[in-house]
Amino acid sequence: MPFADILGQEKASSYLKKIAGTQQVPGALLFYGPDGVGKARAALAFAQALNCQDPQARQTGDACGVCPACQAIAKATYPDVIFVDFTYQARLEVKKDFSSKGYEEELEKEIAKQQHISVDTIREVTAKSQQKAVGGGWKVLIIDQAQTMQGAAANALLKFIEEPPQKTVWVLITNKRAAMLKTILSRCQPLAFAPLEAEQVKQILLTTEAAVSNPELCAQYSGGSVSGALKADAALDLLQSGGFGSPQGPAGVAAGLSRTLVSARQEAQAVLDLLIRALHRQWVAAAEEAEQRRLQEALKRFENYKRSIGRNVSPSLVLETALMSLDGLSIRIF
Ligand SMILES: [Zn+2]
């Protein structure tokens, strides 16, 4: 997807188009900002812009999106563009042949286990970074979840991002810039990605295959990110099917959580996030001081509920308690 098709992030896009157009590209870039705002998309658009075979498109610093190079990058089959994430790493781990039976299930299991971009993966990619570009254009090495690299992995990467070979660029992507090693940060040109406008999130939901039941409402509760909108969709579904707002609501919503602890925790967090946004919105609109105070207290309580879900407390118990505590506040969600 060329930059022209990316909604929002105009500032980041125009910078990337400029350096792609002039070929004045730093050895390493750091894309940082919340999840689900288009960092990975922008990294791939940048890789396309650098390797596009359409001279007219290249003059503008953007890609055409349809030449063989652009298409191969979009399909992740272009040999000079490597996108490292937990899926990429899991593929290296699965021992089964990828055409054999049961490969997909094994891969899914392996992806779920991933927590860090490992030193082995970094060694694999740094070795590839030293090989000549097959397509004669730019080598683009993208590392998603870069904040999950621990000491050994980060150190293995350092000297490669410091002085990459000609026409080679590293793009590190993170949602937690502060969690990254200073030695890595100091070698990367930072590029900020801001939360999207609710309207942009809605447009993205409408133009992609994201099957959400109410794009408008999901966008409102998205916190400016597409992944936030998808979480909001699941949370809205839980609230609705559990009978939110009725006397049975708290128990009903809590009973709708998944049986596995990891999923139940994530779902409960998503419901709390949504309610926090709803409380906040109502607080901003509240005219009376007494109501403002009650909403502010509720917001404080909800931050505590969120923290306790992260600890060893049952998510359904926390969620039920949280929902019961809304009694008398008449929170409007739908
Ligand atoms: Zn192209």
Residues whose N, C-alpha, C, O or C-beta is under 5 A from the ligand:
A	BS01	ZN	C52 Q53 D54 A63 C64 G65 V66 C67 C70
